[in-house]
Amino acid sequence: MDKFDFETLRDNARELRHNVKLYRDDARDHADLLLQKLKLQDYMEQKREDDKLKKVLLTILAIIGVIASIAAISYAVYRFVAPDYLEDYDDNEDPEEDDDVVVED
């Protein structure tokens, strides 16, 4: 019968243990990279949602600003074009002179 070569078996066991350790380290590195990639994707998705919210808010504020400026311009044009009804009244007129009532003794 052949003799077992214990040195060769030990070397093979050491090599197997070393390979398993390398595979485990590679798997751990791949898992870490996958977690980092998932975190980055979550961050990018959250950033996109924040950007979308900012765009909507900016659009709403722009619409409100446009409406406010149109209202201000309309009011200014109205004040400029509207007739001044106070010009119809004479400031020198005395309201008591209109009384034509004569008092008799």
C-alpha positions in Angstrom: 0.0 0.0 0.0 1.0 3.5 -0.6 2.0 5.5 2.3 0.2 8.8 2.9 2.4 11.8 2.6 1.4 13.8 5.5 3.5 16.8 4.5 1.7 17.0 1.2 -1.7 16.7 2.9 -0.7 19.5 5.3 0.5 21.7 2.4 -2.8 21.0 0.6 -4.8 21.8 3.7 -2.9 25.1 4.3 -3.4 26.0 0.6 -7.1 25.2 0.9 -7.4 27.3 4.1 -5.5 30.2 2.4 -7.8 30.0 -0.7 -10.9 29.9 1.5 -9.6 32.9 3.4 -9.0 34.8 0.1 -12.4 33.9 -1.2 -14.0 35.0 2.0 -12.1 38.3 1.9 -13.1 38.8 -1.8 -16.7 38.1 -0.9 -16.5 40.6 2.0 -15.0 43.2 -0.4 -17.7 42.6 -3.0 -20.4 42.8 -0.3 -18.9 46.1 0.9 -18.8 47.5 -2.6 -22.4 46.4 -3.1 -23.5 48.2 0.1 -21.6 51.3 -0.9 -23.3 51.2 -4.3 -26.7 50.8 -2.7 -26.1 53.7 -0.3 -24.9 55.8 -3.3 -28.0 54.9 -5.2 -30.3 55.8 -2.2 -28.5 59.1 -1.9 -28.8 59.9 -5.6 -32.6 59.0 -5.5 -33.1 61.2 -2.4 -31.2 64.0 -4.2 -33.4 63.6 -7.3 -36.6 63.8 -5.1 -35.2 66.9 -3.4 -34.4 68.5 -6.7 -37.8 67.7 -8.0 -39.4 69.3 -4.9 -37.2 72.4 -5.4 -38.3 72.7 -9.0 -41.9 72.5 -8.1 -41.5 75.0 -5.3 -39.6 77.4 -7.5 -42.3 77.1 -10.2 -45.0 77.9 -7.8 -43.1 80.9 -6.4 -42.4 82.1 -10.0 -46.2 81.8 -10.8 -47.1 83.8 -7.7 -44.5 86.4 -8.5 -45.8 86.8 -12.1 -49.4 87.1 -10.8 -48.3 89.7 -8.2 -46.3 91.8 -10.8 -49.3 91.7 -13.2 -51.6 92.9 -10.4 -49.2 95.7 -9.4 -48.8 96.8 -13.0 -52.6 96.7 -13.5 -53.2 98.8 -10.4 -50.6 101.3 -11.5 -52.2 101.6 -14.9 -55.6 102.0 -13.3 -54.4 104.8 -11.0 -52.8 106.6 -13.9 -55.7 106.2 -16.3 -58.7 106.5 -13.9 -60.3 110.0 -13.8 -59.9 112.1 -10.7 -63.4 112.8 -9.5 -62.2 115.4 -6.9 -61.4 117.8 -9.7 -65.2 118.3 -10.2 -65.5 120.0 -6.9 -64.6 123.6 -6.5 -62.5 124.2 -3.3 -63.5 127.9 -3.2 -67.2 127.2 -2.9 -68.7 128.0 0.4 -71.5 125.6 1.3 -73.3 128.2 3.4 -73.8 130.5 0.4 -76.2 128.1 -1.1 -78.8 128.9 1.5 -81.2 131.3 -0.1 -83.4 131.4 3.0 -84.4 134.8 4.1 -85.1 135.3 7.8 -87.9 137.8 8.6 -88.5 139.6 11.9 
